[in-house]
Amino acid sequence: MADASEYTHLAHRGTPPPAGVAQDAQRAEASVDITLPIELRFAATHYDNLEVRVDPALRTLWYFMNPVEAPSYTPGLLADLSRLRGQIQSLFDRADDGLPLLYLVNGSKMPKIFNLGGDLGYFAQHIRSRDREGLRRYALDCVDLVYSSSMSLDLPIVLISLVQGDALGGGFEAAMASDLIIAEKSTKFGLPEILFNLFPGMGAYSFLSRRLDPTRATKMIMGGQIYSADDLFEMGLVDLVVEDGQGEAAVREFITRHSRKHMIYRTLREVKRRVNPLTHQELIDVVDLWVEAAMQLEDADLRKIDRLRLAQTKRLEAGRTAGAR
């Protein structure tokens, strides 16, 4: 057994499950041997698009996105995230005493990228083939996970997004769904969907209108501006900005310093939810509007999506090549 003060790194590679979110089945599938120490329980599940590690001393699970195909929320990454969350929920279902985890930390292993948003290749393919229902299913999978994050998986945990690279579109939306955002100084945030005549449909307006106000939410969406971590800290959207390369250390320090305030964070979060609730149905309604808008994109818009996807893929490949040297 690993010493509890050490991180046990569990990098998984295996066969991905079918795409989509079938939470009840995945939750059952995610059940693990509860006789194992917590840092070993997640070794039973293999992920193509995630790396997972557990710090038992801090009762913290870290999961890092590392999608195979594109630096975005691909169907494979969505399926892996759903499986992981089912496994975490199963862990709490079977816990006999105390809370097995206090914190979840969501990060990325993609060089200088947190996540660049929706799977543009998937968008273009389904729009060109006029597959409205296929596009809607993908979007619903996205908002299911965003909503789950915004509700902290319905568990007594605090969810932290550790942003060490650019968070654009759906990547920015996913970060805003967490309880806290800790970002490294050089990271960039933005909602660039307006560049190809669309809007971010997986929670951006819902989160921004609550965290800021409707006027500024509309301005950010329509402007397509790229913001620095310091910009968003001043706006109150990012909770802590740290120097590049210090993100993980900053998260550990934050958890250590605030561990006694865990209950207060959770309670204030519940107060916020009651005062200004976000419903799953609201996100679904926005998705339906997004699908309608997406299906009306013209060839010129789709060509912009193609060029942007190619640029994203080249950026990911270049970063991985440089990191392998």
KEKE-3310 file (N, C-alpha, C; in steps of 0.2 Angstrom, whole numbers, plus 5000, padded with zeros to 4 digits):
npx = (5004:5003:5011:5001:5003:5008:5006:4996:4998:4987:4987:4977:4975:4964:4950:4938:4921:4905:4899:4890:4879:4874:4869:4864:4867:4881:4885:4883:4892:4903:4906:4917:4930:4928:4936:4949:4962:4959:4966:4969:4957:4952:4960:4954:4947:4948:4953:4953:4954:4957:4967:4970:4972:4974:4975:4976:4978:4974:4961:4957:4953:4960:4958:4963:4960:4964:4961:4961:4958:4956:4958:4946:4929:4927:4916:4922:4929:4919:4911:4921:4922:4909:4909:4919:4913:4902:4909:4914:4902:4897:4907:4904:4891:4894:4902:4906:4909:4912:4917:4923:4930:4934:4937:4936:4947:4948:4958:4970:4980:4984:4996:4997:4984:4968:4954:4947:4934:4918:4917:4922:4923:4914:4902:4902:4901:4888:4880:4881:4876:4863:4859:4850:4846:4856:4866:4860:4859:4873:4875:4866:4873:4884:4878:4873:4884:4890:4879:4879:4892:4890:4881:4889:4890:4880:4885:4894:4905:4919:4921:4935:4942:4956:4965:4977:4980:4973:4956:4942:4926:4916:4926:4928:4915:4913:4923:4917:4907:4911:4915:4926:4938:4955:4968:4982:4994:4996:4986:4972:4955:4939:4925:4923:4913:4905:4912:4910:4897:4888:4882:4888:4882:4881:4879:4885:4878:4869:4878:4886:4877:4872:4884:4889:4880:4865:4868:4882:4885:4879:4887:4900:4897:4893:4904:4915:4928:4945:4951:4962:4968:4970:4961:4949:4949:4948:4935:4928:4926:4936:4944:4957:4973:4988:5006:5014:5016:5014:5002:4996:5003:4997:4984:4985:4990:4979:4969:4974:4975:4962:4955:4947:4937:4929:4915:4909:4911:4903:4890:4888:4888:4876:4867:4868:4863:4850:4846:4848:4844:4850:4843:4842:4833:4833:4846:4844:4834:4841:4850:4842:4838:4851:4854:4845:4850:4862:4859:4856:4867:4878:4887:4899:4901:4903:4915:4923:4923:4929:4942:4946:4945:4955:4966:4966:4969:4982:4988:4987:4995:5007:5010:5011:5021:5032:5032:5036:5049)
npy = (4994:5011:5025:5036:5049:5052:5055:5044:5039:5036:5032:5029:5018:5011:5002:5012:5016:5015:5030:5043:5047:5036:5036:5027:5014:5016:5019:5007:4999:5006:5002:4997:4987:4989:4985:4988:5000:5018:5025:5015:5011:5016:5011:5000:5004:5009:5022:5030:5044:5051:5055:5049:5053:5050:5058:5053:5058:5071:5069:5070:5069:5070:5073:5073:5079:5072:5071:5060:5062:5076:5092:5095:5093:5078:5064:5053:5058:5063:5052:5045:5054:5053:5040:5040:5049:5042:5031:5038:5042:5030:5026:5035:5030:5018:5021:5018:5025:5042:5054:5049:5057:5074:5084:5087:5089:5096:5095:5097:5088:5092:5101:5118:5119:5119:5116:5116:5117:5112:5098:5101:5095:5085:5093:5099:5088:5082:5093:5095:5083:5084:5079:5081:5076:5068:5078:5085:5075:5074:5087:5087:5077:5085:5095:5088:5084:5096:5101:5092:5094:5108:5105:5099:5085:5080:5078:5079:5088:5098:5106:5109:5118:5117:5127:5127:5130:5136:5140:5138:5142:5128:5123:5134:5136:5124:5125:5136:5129:5124:5124:5132:5142:5140:5147:5148:5161:5164:5159:5159:5164:5162:5165:5160:5157:5165:5169:5159:5162:5157:5153:5150:5136:5128:5132:5144:5157:5155:5153:5165:5176:5174:5174:5187:5198:5199:5209:5210:5197:5195:5204:5198:5186:5190:5198:5190:5191:5188:5184:5187:5178:5186:5196:5190:5187:5200:5202:5193:5180:5171:5163:5163:5167:5161:5159:5153:5136:5133:5129:5116:5115:5126:5123:5112:5119:5128:5119:5113:5124:5128:5117:5116:5124:5118:5114:5126:5131:5122:5125:5138:5137:5130:5140:5149:5142:5141:5154:5158:5148:5136:5126:5109:5108:5121:5122:5112:5118:5129:5122:5116:5128:5131:5120:5122:5134:5130:5121:5129:5135:5141:5136:5144:5147:5134:5131:5139:5133:5121:5126:5131:5119:5112:5120:5119:5105:5104:5112:5105:5093:5099:5104:5091:5085:5093:5092:5079:5079)
npz = (5000:4996:5004:5014:5013:5001:4983:4973:4957:4944:4929:4916:4902:4890:4883:4877:4884:4877:4869:4877:4890:4901:4916:4927:4923:4921:4934:4941:4934:4938:4951:4964:4972:4988:4998:4996:4998:4997:4987:4978:4973:4961:4951:4945:4934:4918:4907:4892:4890:4901:4915:4932:4949:4967:4982:4997:5010:5009:5006:4992:4975:4960:4943:4927:4911:4895:4881:4867:4853:4850:4857:4865:4871:4867:4861:4867:4878:4886:4889:4897:4908:4913:4917:4927:4936:4940:4947:4957:4964:4967:4976:4987:4990:4996:5007:5023:5035:5038:5026:5011:5001:5000:4991:4974:4960:4945:4931:4917:4906:4894:4884:4889:4887:4893:4890:4874:4871:4863:4852:4837:4825:4826:4827:4814:4806:4810:4807:4793:4789:4792:4804:4816:4829:4833:4835:4845:4855:4858:4863:4875:4882:4886:4894:4904:4911:4914:4922:4932:4938:4942:4953:4961:4960:4967:4980:4996:4993:4987:4972:4962:4949:4941:4931:4919:4907:4891:4892:4883:4875:4878:4887:4895:4900:4907:4917:4924:4930:4941:4959:4963:4954:4950:4943:4932:4928:4914:4907:4896:4893:4885:4874:4860:4850:4843:4832:4822:4820:4830:4846:4863:4870:4881:4894:4897:4896:4907:4918:4918:4919:4931:4939:4936:4928:4917:4907:4906:4903:4891:4883:4884:4877:4864:4861:4859:4865:4871:4887:4900:4914:4925:4921:4923:4936:4942:4938:4946:4942:4942:4955:4961:4956:4950:4949:4933:4932:4945:4949:4954:4966:4972:4973:4982:4993:4995:4999:5010:5019:5020:5024:5036:5034:5025:5027:5028:5015:5008:5014:5011:4997:4995:5000:4990:4979:4983:4983:4970:4960:4948:4936:4929:4918:4913:4907:4897:4889:4884:4876:4867:4859:4855:4847:4836:4831:4827:4817:4807:4802:4789:4774:4774:4787:4792:4786:4792:4805:4801:4798:4811:4819:4813:4816:4830:4832:4826:4835:4847:4844:4841:4854:4861:4855:4858:4871:4873:4870)
capx = (5000:5006:5010:4995:5006:5011:5001:4997:4996:4984:4986:4974:4973:4961:4945:4933:4915:4901:4898:4884:4878:4869:4872:4863:4871:4888:4886:4884:4898:4909:4907:4924:4931:4928:4941:4955:4963:4955:4971:4969:4950:4951:4964:4950:4943:4953:4951:4957:4955:4958:4972:4967:4976:4971:4979:4972:4979:4970:4955:4956:4954:4962:4957:4966:4958:4969:4958:4965:4957:4955:4958:4940:4925:4925:4912:4925:4930:4912:4910:4925:4920:4903:4911:4922:4908:4898:4913:4914:4896:4897:4912:4901:4886:4897:4906:4903:4910:4915:4917:4929:4933:4932:4938:4938:4951:4948:4963:4971:4987:4986:5001:4995:4977:4963:4950:4945:4926:4914:4920:4920:4923:4907:4897:4902:4898:4881:4876:4881:4872:4857:4857:4848:4845:4863:4869:4856:4861:4879:4874:4863:4878:4888:4875:4872:4890:4890:4875:4882:4897:4887:4878:4895:4889:4875:4889:4896:4912:4920:4924:4940:4944:4963:4966:4984:4980:4967:4949:4938:4920:4914:4931:4926:4909:4915:4926:4912:4902:4914:4914:4931:4943:4962:4971:4989:4994:4996:4980:4967:4948:4935:4919:4924:4908:4902:4917:4907:4890:4885:4883:4890:4875:4881:4879:4889:4874:4867:4883:4888:4871:4872:4890:4890:4873:4864:4871:4889:4885:4878:4893:4905:4896:4893:4910:4920:4935:4949:4952:4967:4966:4969:4955:4943:4950:4945:4928:4926:4925:4942:4945:4964:4978:4995:5012:5014:5019:5013:4995:4995:5005:4993:4978:4986:4990:4972:4965:4977:4974:4955:4951:4943:4931:4925:4908:4906:4911:4897:4884:4887:4886:4869:4863:4868:4859:4843:4844:4848:4845:4850:4840:4844:4829:4835:4851:4841:4830:4846:4853:4837:4839:4858:4854:4841:4854:4868:4857:4855:4874:4879:4893:4904:4902:4905:4922:4927:4923:4934:4949:4947:4947:4962:4971:4966:4972:4989:4991:4988:5000:5014:5012:5013:5028:5037:5033:5040:5057)
capy = (5000:5017:5029:5040:5056:5052:5054:5038:5041:5031:5034:5023:5017:5005:5002:5017:5014:5018:5037:5045:5047:5032:5036:5022:5008:5017:5019:5001:4997:5009:4999:4995:4984:4994:4983:4991:5007:5023:5026:5009:5009:5019:5007:4995:5007:5011:5028:5033:5051:5054:5053:5050:5051:5051:5060:5051:5062:5077:5066:5074:5066:5074:5070:5077:5078:5071:5067:5057:5064:5083:5096:5097:5088:5073:5059:5048:5061:5064:5045:5044:5058:5051:5034:5042:5052:5036:5028:5043:5042:5023:5026:5038:5026:5012:5023:5016:5030:5048:5056:5046:5062:5081:5088:5085:5094:5095:5099:5095:5086:5094:5106:5124:5119:5116:5112:5121:5117:5107:5094:5105:5090:5082:5098:5100:5082:5081:5098:5094:5077:5086:5074:5086:5072:5066:5084:5086:5070:5076:5093:5085:5074:5090:5099:5083:5084:5103:5102:5088:5098:5113:5102:5095:5078:5079:5075:5084:5089:5105:5104:5114:5118:5120:5129:5128:5131:5140:5137:5142:5139:5123:5123:5140:5134:5118:5128:5140:5125:5121:5129:5137:5141:5142:5148:5150:5168:5165:5156:5163:5162:5166:5162:5162:5154:5171:5169:5156:5163:5153:5155:5145:5134:5123:5135:5151:5163:5154:5155:5172:5180:5173:5177:5194:5200:5198:5213:5208:5190:5196:5207:5193:5181:5193:5201:5185:5193:5183:5187:5184:5175:5192:5200:5187:5188:5206:5202:5189:5174:5167:5164:5163:5167:5160:5159:5147:5130:5133:5128:5110:5117:5131:5119:5108:5124:5130:5113:5112:5130:5129:5111:5117:5128:5114:5114:5133:5132:5119:5128:5144:5135:5128:5146:5152:5138:5142:5161:5159:5141:5134:5120:5105:5110:5128:5120:5108:5122:5132:5117:5116:5134:5131:5115:5126:5139:5126:5118:5135:5138:5141:5133:5148:5146:5127:5131:5142:5128:5116:5129:5131:5113:5110:5124:5116:5099:5106:5115:5099:5089:5102:5104:5085:5084:5097:5089:5072:5080)
capz = (5000:4996:5010:5013:5011:4994:4978:4969:4951:4941:4922:4913:4895:4889:4878:4879:4884:4872:4870:4879:4897:4904:4922:4931:4921:4922:4941:4943:4931:4941:4957:4964:4978:4994:5003:4994:5000:4992:4982:4973:4970:4954:4947:4942:4929:4913:4904:4886:4889:4908:4920:4938:4955:4973:4988:5003:5016:5009:5003:4986:4969:4954:4937:4921:4904:4890:4875:4862:4846:4849:4863:4866:4874:4862:4864:4871:4885:4889:4892:4902:4913:4916:4921:4933:4941:4943:4951:4963:4967:4970:4982:4993:4992:4999:5012:5030:5040:5036:5019:5008:4998:5002:4986:4967:4956:4937:4927:4910:4904:4887:4885:4888:4885:4898:4885:4869:4870:4860:4847:4831:4820:4827:4826:4807:4803:4811:4804:4786:4787:4795:4810:4822:4835:4835:4838:4852:4860:4861:4868:4881:4886:4888:4899:4909:4915:4917:4928:4938:4941:4946:4959:4965:4959:4973:4985:5000:4991:4984:4965:4960:4942:4940:4924:4918:4899:4888:4893:4878:4874:4883:4892:4900:4903:4912:4923:4928:4934:4948:4965:4963:4949:4952:4936:4931:4926:4907:4904:4893:4894:4881:4871:4853:4846:4838:4826:4816:4819:4835:4853:4868:4872:4886:4901:4897:4898:4913:4923:4918:4921:4939:4942:4934:4927:4910:4902:4905:4900:4883:4880:4883:4872:4858:4859:4857:4867:4875:4893:4904:4921:4929:4919:4926:4943:4943:4937:4951:4939:4944:4963:4963:4950:4953:4944:4929:4935:4952:4950:4958:4973:4975:4975:4988:4999:4997:5002:5017:5023:5021:5026:5042:5031:5020:5028:5027:5008:5006:5016:5007:4990:4996:5001:4983:4975:4985:4982:4963:4958:4941:4935:4923:4913:4910:4902:4892:4885:4880:4872:4861:4856:4852:4841:4831:4828:4824:4811:4802:4800:4782:4772:4776:4794:4793:4783:4798:4810:4799:4799:4818:4821:4811:4820:4837:4831:4825:4842:4852:4841:4842:4861:4863:4852:4861:4878:4872:4869)
cpx = (5004:5006:5005:4997:5008:5005:5002:4994:4993:4982:4983:4973:4970:4955:4940:4926:4911:4900:4891:4884:4872:4871:4870:4867:4879:4890:4887:4890:4904:4910:4914:4924:4932:4933:4948:4956:4961:4960:4972:4962:4949:4955:4960:4947:4949:4950:4956:4959:4956:4964:4969:4972:4972:4976:4974:4972:4975:4962:4953:4957:4955:4961:4958:4963:4964:4966:4962:4965:4958:4955:4951:4936:4922:4920:4916:4927:4924:4910:4914:4924:4914:4905:4914:4918:4904:4902:4913:4908:4895:4902:4908:4895:4888:4901:4902:4904:4914:4914:4924:4933:4930:4932:4939:4942:4951:4953:4964:4979:4989:4990:4997:4987:4973:4958:4947:4937:4923:4918:4918:4919:4916:4902:4896:4899:4891:4877:4876:4877:4865:4854:4856:4848:4852:4867:4866:4858:4868:4879:4871:4868:4883:4885:4874:4878:4891:4885:4877:4888:4894:4883:4883:4893:4883:4879:4892:4904:4913:4924:4929:4942:4951:4965:4973:4985:4974:4961:4944:4932:4918:4919:4930:4920:4910:4918:4922:4908:4905:4913:4920:4936:4950:4965:4978:4989:4993:4990:4975:4960:4944:4929:4919:4918:4905:4906:4914:4899:4885:4886:4885:4884:4875:4882:4882:4884:4871:4872:4885:4883:4870:4878:4891:4883:4872:4867:4878:4889:4884:4884:4898:4904:4896:4900:4916:4927:4938:4951:4958:4964:4965:4963:4949:4943:4947:4938:4924:4924:4930:4943:4952:4968:4985:5000:5011:5018:5018:5005:4993:4997:5000:4986:4979:4987:4983:4969:4968:4975:4966:4951:4946:4937:4927:4918:4905:4906:4904:4891:4883:4885:4878:4865:4863:4864:4852:4841:4844:4849:4846:4847:4842:4840:4831:4841:4849:4837:4835:4849:4848:4838:4846:4857:4850:4846:4860:4866:4856:4862:4875:4886:4899:4906:4905:4913:4926:4928:4929:4941:4951:4949:4954:4968:4972:4970:4980:4992:4992:4994:5007:5015:5014:5020:5033:5038:5036:5047:5061)
cpy = (5006:5021:5034:5047:5057:5052:5047:5039:5035:5033:5028:5023:5011:5006:5007:5014:5017:5025:5038:5044:5042:5031:5030:5016:5010:5017:5012:4998:5000:5006:4996:4991:4988:4991:4986:4998:5012:5024:5021:5008:5011:5015:5002:4998:5010:5017:5029:5040:5055:5051:5054:5049:5053:5053:5058:5055:5069:5075:5070:5069:5071:5070:5075:5075:5077:5067:5065:5060:5072:5086:5099:5091:5083:5068:5054:5051:5062:5057:5044:5048:5056:5044:5036:5045:5046:5032:5032:5042:5035:5023:5029:5033:5020:5014:5021:5022:5036:5049:5053:5052:5069:5085:5084:5090:5092:5099:5096:5093:5088:5100:5113:5125:5116:5112:5118:5121:5111:5104:5097:5100:5087:5086:5098:5094:5081:5087:5097:5088:5078:5081:5078:5082:5070:5072:5086:5081:5072:5082:5091:5081:5079:5093:5094:5083:5091:5104:5098:5091:5104:5111:5098:5087:5075:5076:5081:5085:5096:5103:5110:5113:5121:5121:5131:5130:5135:5136:5141:5138:5135:5122:5128:5138:5129:5121:5132:5136:5123:5126:5134:5136:5144:5142:5150:5156:5168:5162:5161:5160:5165:5162:5164:5160:5159:5171:5165:5156:5159:5156:5149:5142:5129:5126:5142:5156:5161:5155:5162:5177:5180:5176:5184:5197:5199:5202:5211:5201:5191:5199:5202:5188:5184:5196:5196:5186:5187:5187:5183:5182:5181:5196:5197:5187:5195:5206:5197:5182:5169:5168:5165:5163:5166:5160:5153:5142:5129:5131:5122:5112:5122:5128:5115:5113:5126:5125:5113:5118:5131:5123:5112:5121:5124:5114:5120:5134:5128:5122:5134:5143:5133:5135:5149:5148:5139:5149:5162:5152:5141:5127:5116:5107:5116:5126:5116:5113:5127:5128:5117:5122:5134:5126:5119:5130:5136:5124:5123:5138:5137:5138:5137:5148:5139:5127:5134:5137:5123:5119:5129:5124:5110:5113:5121:5109:5100:5108:5109:5095:5092:5102:5097:5083:5087:5094:5083:5073:5080)
cpz = (5000:5002:5009:5011:5004:4989:4974:4962:4947:4934:4919:4905:4894:4884:4881:4879:4878:4874:4873:4887:4899:4911:4927:4929:4922:4930:4943:4940:4935:4948:4958:4971:4984:4999:5002:4997:4995:4986:4977:4970:4963:4949:4943:4935:4924:4908:4898:4887:4896:4911:4927:4944:4961:4978:4994:5009:5015:5007:4997:4980:4964:4948:4931:4915:4900:4884:4870:4855:4845:4856:4865:4870:4869:4865:4869:4878:4889:4893:4898:4909:4917:4920:4927:4938:4944:4948:4958:4967:4971:4976:4988:4995:4996:5006:5019:5035:5037:5029:5016:5004:5000:4996:4979:4963:4949:4934:4920:4910:4897:4888:4884:4886:4891:4894:4881:4867:4867:4854:4840:4825:4820:4825:4818:4804:4804:4808:4796:4784:4790:4800:4816:4829:4837:4838:4845:4857:4863:4865:4874:4885:4889:4894:4905:4914:4918:4923:4934:4941:4945:4952:4963:4965:4964:4979:4989:4999:4988:4977:4963:4953:4942:4933:4923:4910:4897:4889:4888:4877:4879:4888:4898:4904:4909:4918:4927:4932:4940:4953:4965:4957:4951:4945:4936:4927:4918:4903:4901:4893:4888:4878:4864:4848:4841:4832:4820:4817:4824:4841:4858:4871:4878:4893:4902:4900:4905:4919:4924:4920:4928:4942:4941:4934:4919:4905:4901:4902:4893:4880:4879:4878:4865:4856:4857:4860:4871:4881:4896:4911:4926:4928:4923:4933:4946:4943:4942:4948:4941:4951:4965:4957:4953:4947:4940:4932:4942:4954:4955:4965:4976:4977:4981:4994:5000:5001:5010:5022:5024:5023:5031:5040:5026:5021:5027:5019:5006:5008:5012:5000:4990:4996:4994:4979:4976:4983:4974:4960:4950:4940:4929:4917:4909:4905:4896:4887:4881:4875:4865:4856:4852:4846:4835:4827:4824:4817:4805:4799:4792:4780:4774:4783:4796:4791:4789:4803:4808:4800:4807:4821:4819:4815:4827:4837:4831:4832:4847:4850:4843:4850:4864:4861:4856:4868:4878:4871:4875)
residu = (MET:ALA:ASP:ALA:SER:GLU:TYR:THR:HIS:LEU:ALA:HIS:ARG:GLY:THR:PRO:PRO:PRO:ALA:GLY:VAL:ALA:GLN:ASP:ALA:GLN:ARG:ALA:GLU:ALA:SER:VAL:ASP:ILE:THR:LEU:PRO:ILE:GLU:LEU:ARG:PHE:ALA:ALA:THR:HIS:TYR:ASP:ASN:LEU:GLU:VAL:ARG:VAL:ASP:PRO:ALA:LEU:ARG:THR:LEU:TRP:TYR:PHE:MET:ASN:PRO:VAL:GLU:ALA:PRO:SER:TYR:THR:PRO:GLY:LEU:LEU:ALA:ASP:LEU:SER:ARG:LEU:ARG:GLY:GLN:ILE:GLN:SER:LEU:PHE:ASP:ARG:ALA:ASP:ASP:GLY:LEU:PRO:LEU:LEU:TYR:LEU:VAL:ASN:GLY:SER:LYS:MET:PRO:LYS:ILE:PHE:ASN:LEU:GLY:GLY:ASP:LEU:GLY:TYR:PHE:ALA:GLN:HIS:ILE:ARG:SER:ARG:ASP:ARG:GLU:GLY:LEU:ARG:ARG:TYR:ALA:LEU:ASP:CYS:VAL:ASP:LEU:VAL:TYR:SER:SER:SER:MET:SER:LEU:ASP:LEU:PRO:ILE:VAL:LEU:ILE:SER:LEU:VAL:GLN:GLY:ASP:ALA:LEU:GLY:GLY:GLY:PHE:GLU:ALA:ALA:MET:ALA:SER:ASP:LEU:ILE:ILE:ALA:GLU:LYS:SER:THR:LYS:PHE:GLY:LEU:PRO:GLU:ILE:LEU:PHE:ASN:LEU:PHE:PRO:GLY:MET:GLY:ALA:TYR:SER:PHE:LEU:SER:ARG:ARG:LEU:ASP:PRO:THR:ARG:ALA:THR:LYS:MET:ILE:MET:GLY:GLY:GLN:ILE:TYR:SER:ALA:ASP:ASP:LEU:PHE:GLU:MET:GLY:LEU:VAL:ASP:LEU:VAL:VAL:GLU:ASP:GLY:GLN:GLY:GLU:ALA:ALA:VAL:ARG:GLU:PHE:ILE:THR:ARG:HIS:SER:ARG:LYS:HIS:MET:ILE:TYR:ARG:THR:LEU:ARG:GLU:VAL:LYS:ARG:ARG:VAL:ASN:PRO:LEU:THR:HIS:GLN:GLU:LEU:ILE:ASP:VAL:VAL:ASP:LEU:TRP:VAL:GLU:ALA:ALA:MET:GLN:LEU:GLU:ASP:ALA:ASP:LEU:ARG:LYS:ILE:ASP:ARG:LEU:ARG:LEU:ALA:GLN:THR:LYS:ARG:LEU:GLU:ALA:GLY:ARG:THR:ALA:GLY:ALA:ARG)
# end
